Amino acid sequence: MQSQVNENTQVLKALEHKVDIIKVEQDNMKHELAYISVDTKSIKNLCVNTSFSIGFCNYFNENNLEGLSLVPL
């Protein structure tokens, strides 16, 4: 009977330890996900701004707007 209690206690302690490890891993994943989210938003903003700039330049290049030559440099 005592040996069964000891074995059950060891199994319980092992399971509690595993739960603690899983909690730490989940916290780490939450932090990593937050960084990925920020990086994704930064890349999206960069793409949007770059796309706008390219579209703006293409518009003026395609229309050969001569007014740009009057702008002092």
VOTOR-143638 format. One record per atom (N, C-alpha, C): residue in three letters; atom name; x, y, z. Coordinates in steps of 0.1 Angstrom, whole numbers, always signed. Atoms other than C-alpha are relative to their C-alpha. Layout:
N
<code:Ala | site:CA | xx:X | yy:Y | zz:Z>
...
END
This chain:
73
<code:Met | site:N | xx:+8 | yy:-12 | zz:+0>
<code:Met | site:CA | xx:+0 | yy:+0 | zz:+0>
<code:Met | site:C | xx:+9 | yy:+13 | zz:+0>
<code:Gln | site:N | xx:-9 | yy:-12 | zz:-1>
<code:Gln | site:CA | xx:+28 | yy:+25 | zz:+9>
<code:Gln | site:C | xx:+7 | yy:+2 | zz:-13>
<code:Ser | site:N | xx:-7 | yy:-2 | zz:+13>
<code:Ser | site:CA | xx:+46 | yy:+18 | zz:-23>
<code:Ser | site:C | xx:-9 | yy:+6 | zz:-11>
<code:Gln | site:N | xx:+10 | yy:-6 | zz:+9>
<code:Gln | site:CA | xx:+15 | yy:+26 | zz:-43>
<code:Gln | site:C | xx:-2 | yy:+15 | zz:+2>
<code:Val | site:N | xx:+2 | yy:-14 | zz:-4>
<code:Val | site:CA | xx:+11 | yy:+59 | zz:-24>
<code:Val | site:C | xx:+13 | yy:+7 | zz:-5>
<code:Asn | site:N | xx:-13 | yy:-6 | zz:+4>
<code:Asn | site:CA | xx:+48 | yy:+67 | zz:-31>
<code:Asn | site:C | xx:+0 | yy:+2 | zz:-15>
<code:Glu | site:N | xx:+0 | yy:-1 | zz:+15>
<code:Glu | site:CA | xx:+44 | yy:+59 | zz:-68>
<code:Glu | site:C | xx:-10 | yy:+11 | zz:-5>
<code:Asn | site:N | xx:+10 | yy:-10 | zz:+4>
<code:Asn | site:CA | xx:+12 | yy:+80 | zz:-71>
<code:Asn | site:C | xx:+5 | yy:+14 | zz:+3>
<code:Thr | site:N | xx:-6 | yy:-13 | zz:-4>
<code:Thr | site:CA | xx:+30 | yy:+109 | zz:-53>
<code:Thr | site:C | xx:+10 | yy:+4 | zz:-10>
<code:Gln | site:N | xx:-10 | yy:-3 | zz:+10>
<code:Gln | site:CA | xx:+59 | yy:+107 | zz:-78>
<code:Gln | site:C | xx:-7 | yy:+4 | zz:-13>
<code:Val | site:N | xx:+7 | yy:-3 | zz:+12>
<code:Val | site:CA | xx:+35 | yy:+107 | zz:-107>
<code:Val | site:C | xx:-7 | yy:+13 | zz:+1>
<code:Leu | site:N | xx:+6 | yy:-13 | zz:-2>
<code:Leu | site:CA | xx:+16 | yy:+136 | zz:-93>
<code:Leu | site:C | xx:+10 | yy:+11 | zz:-1>
<code:Lys | site:N | xx:-11 | yy:-10 | zz:+0>
<code:Lys | site:CA | xx:+48 | yy:+156 | zz:-88>
<code:Lys | site:C | xx:+5 | yy:+2 | zz:-14>
<code:Ala | site:N | xx:-5 | yy:-1 | zz:+13>
<code:Ala | site:CA | xx:+59 | yy:+148 | zz:-123>
<code:Ala | site:C | xx:-10 | yy:+8 | zz:-9>
<code:Leu | site:N | xx:+11 | yy:-7 | zz:+7>
<code:Leu | site:CA | xx:+25 | yy:+160 | zz:-137>
<code:Leu | site:C | xx:+0 | yy:+15 | zz:+3>
<code:Glu | site:N | xx:-1 | yy:-14 | zz:-4>
<code:Glu | site:CA | xx:+27 | yy:+192 | zz:-117>
<code:Glu | site:C | xx:+11 | yy:+7 | zz:-6>
<code:His | site:N | xx:-12 | yy:-7 | zz:+6>
<code:His | site:CA | xx:+62 | yy:+199 | zz:-130>
<code:His | site:C | xx:-3 | yy:+2 | zz:-15>
<code:Lys | site:N | xx:+3 | yy:-1 | zz:+15>
<code:Lys | site:CA | xx:+50 | yy:+192 | zz:-166>
<code:Lys | site:C | xx:-9 | yy:+12 | zz:-2>
<code:Val | site:N | xx:+10 | yy:-11 | zz:+1>
<code:Val | site:CA | xx:+21 | yy:+217 | zz:-161>
<code:Val | site:C | xx:+8 | yy:+13 | zz:+1>
<code:Asp | site:N | xx:-8 | yy:-12 | zz:-1>
<code:Asp | site:CA | xx:+46 | yy:+243 | zz:-149>
<code:Asp | site:C | xx:+8 | yy:+3 | zz:-12>
<code:Ile | site:N | xx:-8 | yy:-2 | zz:+12>
<code:Ile | site:CA | xx:+68 | yy:+238 | zz:-179>
<code:Ile | site:C | xx:-9 | yy:+5 | zz:-12>
<code:Ile | site:N | xx:+9 | yy:-4 | zz:+11>
<code:Ile | site:CA | xx:+38 | yy:+241 | zz:-203>
<code:Ile | site:C | xx:-4 | yy:+14 | zz:+2>
<code:Lys | site:N | xx:+3 | yy:-14 | zz:-2>
<code:Lys | site:CA | xx:+28 | yy:+274 | zz:-186>
<code:Lys | site:C | xx:+11 | yy:+9 | zz:-4>
<code:Val | site:N | xx:-11 | yy:-8 | zz:+4>
<code:Val | site:CA | xx:+62 | yy:+288 | zz:-191>
<code:Val | site:C | xx:+2 | yy:+1 | zz:-15>
<code:Glu | site:N | xx:-1 | yy:+0 | zz:+14>
<code:Glu | site:CA | xx:+63 | yy:+277 | zz:-227>
<code:Glu | site:C | xx:-11 | yy:+8 | zz:-7>
<code:Gln | site:N | xx:+11 | yy:-8 | zz:+5>
<code:Gln | site:CA | xx:+29 | yy:+293 | zz:-233>
<code:Gln | site:C | xx:+2 | yy:+15 | zz:+2>
<code:Asp | site:N | xx:-3 | yy:-15 | zz:-2>
<code:Asp | site:CA | xx:+40 | yy:+326 | zz:-218>
<code:Asp | site:C | xx:+11 | yy:+4 | zz:-10>
<code:Asn | site:N | xx:-10 | yy:-3 | zz:+10>
<code:Asn | site:CA | xx:+71 | yy:+325 | zz:-241>
<code:Asn | site:C | xx:-6 | yy:+2 | zz:-14>
<code:Met | site:N | xx:+6 | yy:-1 | zz:+13>
<code:Met | site:CA | xx:+49 | yy:+319 | zz:-271>
<code:Met | site:C | xx:-9 | yy:+12 | zz:-1>
<code:Lys | site:N | xx:+8 | yy:-13 | zz:+0>
<code:Lys | site:CA | xx:+26 | yy:+348 | zz:-261>
<code:Lys | site:C | xx:+9 | yy:+12 | zz:-3>
<code:His | site:N | xx:-10 | yy:-11 | zz:+3>
<code:His | site:CA | xx:+57 | yy:+371 | zz:-261>
<code:His | site:C | xx:+5 | yy:+0 | zz:-14>
<code:Glu | site:N | xx:-5 | yy:+1 | zz:+14>
<code:Glu | site:CA | xx:+70 | yy:+358 | zz:-294>
<code:Glu | site:C | xx:-11 | yy:+4 | zz:-10>
<code:Leu | site:N | xx:+12 | yy:-4 | zz:+8>
<code:Leu | site:CA | xx:+35 | yy:+362 | zz:-309>
<code:Leu | site:C | xx:-1 | yy:+15 | zz:-1>
<code:Ala | site:N | xx:+1 | yy:-15 | zz:-1>
<code:Ala | site:CA | xx:+34 | yy:+398 | zz:-297>
<code:Ala | site:C | xx:+11 | yy:+6 | zz:-9>
<code:Tyr | site:N | xx:-11 | yy:-6 | zz:+8>
<code:Tyr | site:CA | xx:+68 | yy:+405 | zz:-314>
<code:Tyr | site:C | xx:-3 | yy:-2 | zz:-15>
<code:Ile | site:N | xx:+3 | yy:+3 | zz:+14>
<code:Ile | site:CA | xx:+57 | yy:+388 | zz:-346>
<code:Ile | site:C | xx:-12 | yy:+9 | zz:-5>
<code:Ser | site:N | xx:+11 | yy:-9 | zz:+4>
<code:Ser | site:CA | xx:+25 | yy:+409 | zz:-346>
<code:Ser | site:C | xx:+5 | yy:+14 | zz:-3>
<code:Val | site:N | xx:-6 | yy:-13 | zz:+3>
<code:Val | site:CA | xx:+45 | yy:+441 | zz:-343>
<code:Val | site:C | xx:+8 | yy:+0 | zz:-13>
<code:Asp | site:N | xx:-8 | yy:+1 | zz:+12>
<code:Asp | site:CA | xx:+69 | yy:+430 | zz:-370>
<code:Asp | site:C | xx:-10 | yy:+0 | zz:-13>
<code:Thr | site:N | xx:+10 | yy:+1 | zz:+11>
<code:Thr | site:CA | xx:+39 | yy:+421 | zz:-393>
<code:Thr | site:C | xx:-6 | yy:+14 | zz:-3>
<code:Lys | site:N | xx:+6 | yy:-13 | zz:+2>
<code:Lys | site:CA | xx:+23 | yy:+455 | zz:-387>
<code:Lys | site:C | xx:+10 | yy:+10 | zz:-6>
<code:Ser | site:N | xx:-10 | yy:-9 | zz:+5>
<code:Ser | site:CA | xx:+56 | yy:+473 | zz:-394>
<code:Ser | site:C | xx:+2 | yy:-3 | zz:-15>
<code:Ile | site:N | xx:-2 | yy:+4 | zz:+14>
<code:Ile | site:CA | xx:+61 | yy:+453 | zz:-427>
<code:Ile | site:C | xx:-12 | yy:+5 | zz:-8>
<code:Lys | site:N | xx:+12 | yy:-5 | zz:+7>
<code:Lys | site:CA | xx:+25 | yy:+461 | zz:-437>
<code:Lys | site:C | xx:+0 | yy:+15 | zz:-2>
<code:Asn | site:N | xx:+0 | yy:-15 | zz:+2>
<code:Asn | site:CA | xx:+29 | yy:+498 | zz:-431>
<code:Asn | site:C | xx:+11 | yy:+4 | zz:-10>
<code:Leu | site:N | xx:-11 | yy:-2 | zz:+9>
<code:Leu | site:CA | xx:+62 | yy:+497 | zz:-450>
<code:Leu | site:C | xx:-5 | yy:-3 | zz:-14>
<code:Cys | site:N | xx:+5 | yy:+3 | zz:+13>
<code:Cys | site:CA | xx:+45 | yy:+480 | zz:-479>
<code:Cys | site:C | xx:-10 | yy:+10 | zz:-5>
<code:Val | site:N | xx:+10 | yy:-10 | zz:+4>
<code:Val | site:CA | xx:+16 | yy:+504 | zz:-479>
<code:Val | site:C | xx:+7 | yy:+13 | zz:-4>
<code:Asn | site:N | xx:-7 | yy:-12 | zz:+3>
<code:Asn | site:CA | xx:+39 | yy:+534 | zz:-478>
<code:Asn | site:C | xx:+8 | yy:-1 | zz:-13>
<code:Thr | site:N | xx:-8 | yy:+2 | zz:+12>
<code:Thr | site:CA | xx:+62 | yy:+520 | zz:-504>
<code:Thr | site:C | xx:-9 | yy:-1 | zz:-13>
<code:Ser | site:N | xx:+10 | yy:+1 | zz:+12>
<code:Ser | site:CA | xx:+32 | yy:+511 | zz:-527>
<code:Ser | site:C | xx:-5 | yy:+14 | zz:-3>
<code:Phe | site:N | xx:+5 | yy:-13 | zz:+3>
<code:Phe | site:CA | xx:+18 | yy:+546 | zz:-523>
<code:Phe | site:C | xx:+11 | yy:+9 | zz:-7>
<code:Ser | site:N | xx:-11 | yy:-8 | zz:+6>
<code:Ser | site:CA | xx:+52 | yy:+562 | zz:-531>
<code:Ser | site:C | xx:+2 | yy:-4 | zz:-14>
<code:Ile | site:N | xx:-2 | yy:+5 | zz:+13>
<code:Ile | site:CA | xx:+57 | yy:+540 | zz:-561>
<code:Ile | site:C | xx:-12 | yy:+4 | zz:-9>
<code:Gly | site:N | xx:+12 | yy:-4 | zz:+8>
<code:Gly | site:CA | xx:+21 | yy:+547 | zz:-573>
<code:Gly | site:C | xx:+1 | yy:+15 | zz:-3>
<code:Phe | site:N | xx:-1 | yy:-15 | zz:+2>
<code:Phe | site:CA | xx:+27 | yy:+585 | zz:-568>
<code:Phe | site:C | xx:+10 | yy:+3 | zz:-11>
<code:Cys | site:N | xx:-11 | yy:-2 | zz:+10>
<code:Cys | site:CA | xx:+59 | yy:+584 | zz:-588>
<code:Cys | site:C | xx:-5 | yy:-4 | zz:-14>
<code:Asn | site:N | xx:+4 | yy:+5 | zz:+12>
<code:Asn | site:CA | xx:+44 | yy:+563 | zz:-615>
<code:Asn | site:C | xx:-11 | yy:+9 | zz:-7>
<code:Tyr | site:N | xx:+10 | yy:-9 | zz:+5>
<code:Tyr | site:CA | xx:+14 | yy:+587 | zz:-618>
<code:Tyr | site:C | xx:+7 | yy:+12 | zz:-7>
<code:Phe | site:N | xx:-7 | yy:-12 | zz:+6>
<code:Phe | site:CA | xx:+37 | yy:+617 | zz:-625>
<code:Phe | site:C | xx:+8 | yy:-4 | zz:-12>
<code:Asn | site:N | xx:-8 | yy:+4 | zz:+12>
<code:Asn | site:CA | xx:+60 | yy:+597 | zz:-648>
<code:Asn | site:C | xx:-9 | yy:-3 | zz:-12>
<code:Glu | site:N | xx:+9 | yy:+3 | zz:+11>
<code:Glu | site:CA | xx:+31 | yy:+584 | zz:-668>
<code:Glu | site:C | xx:-7 | yy:+12 | zz:-7>
<code:Asn | site:N | xx:+7 | yy:-12 | zz:+5>
<code:Asn | site:CA | xx:+15 | yy:+618 | zz:-672>
<code:Asn | site:C | xx:+9 | yy:+11 | zz:-4>
<code:Asn | site:N | xx:-10 | yy:-9 | zz:+4>
<code:Asn | site:CA | xx:+47 | yy:+636 | zz:-679>
<code:Asn | site:C | xx:-4 | yy:+15 | zz:+4>
<code:Leu | site:N | xx:+5 | yy:-13 | zz:-5>
<code:Leu | site:CA | xx:+36 | yy:+665 | zz:-658>
<code:Leu | site:C | xx:+12 | yy:+10 | zz:+0>
<code:Glu | site:N | xx:-12 | yy:-9 | zz:+2>
<code:Glu | site:CA | xx:+59 | yy:+694 | zz:-668>
<code:Glu | site:C | xx:+1 | yy:+10 | zz:+12>
<code:Gly | site:N | xx:-1 | yy:-9 | zz:-11>
<code:Gly | site:CA | xx:+50 | yy:+714 | zz:-637>
<code:Gly | site:C | xx:+10 | yy:-4 | zz:+10>
<code:Leu | site:N | xx:-11 | yy:+4 | zz:-10>
<code:Leu | site:CA | xx:+75 | yy:+694 | zz:-617>
<code:Leu | site:C | xx:+13 | yy:+6 | zz:-3>
<code:Ser | site:N | xx:-13 | yy:-6 | zz:+3>
<code:Ser | site:CA | xx:+103 | yy:+710 | zz:-636>
<code:Ser | site:C | xx:+1 | yy:+14 | zz:+5>
<code:Leu | site:N | xx:+0 | yy:-13 | zz:-6>
<code:Leu | site:CA | xx:+93 | yy:+743 | zz:-621>
<code:Leu | site:C | xx:+3 | yy:+1 | zz:+14>
<code:Val | site:N | xx:-2 | yy:+0 | zz:-14>
<code:Val | site:CA | xx:+98 | yy:+732 | zz:-586>
<code:Val | site:C | xx:+15 | yy:+2 | zz:+3>
<code:Pro | site:N | xx:-14 | yy:-3 | zz:-3>
<code:Pro | site:CA | xx:+131 | yy:+747 | zz:-573>
<code:Pro | site:C | xx:+6 | yy:-12 | zz:+8>
<code:Leu | site:N | xx:-7 | yy:+11 | zz:-8>
<code:Leu | site:CA | xx:+156 | yy:+721 | zz:-560>
<code:Leu | site:C | xx:+8 | yy:+5 | zz:+11>
END
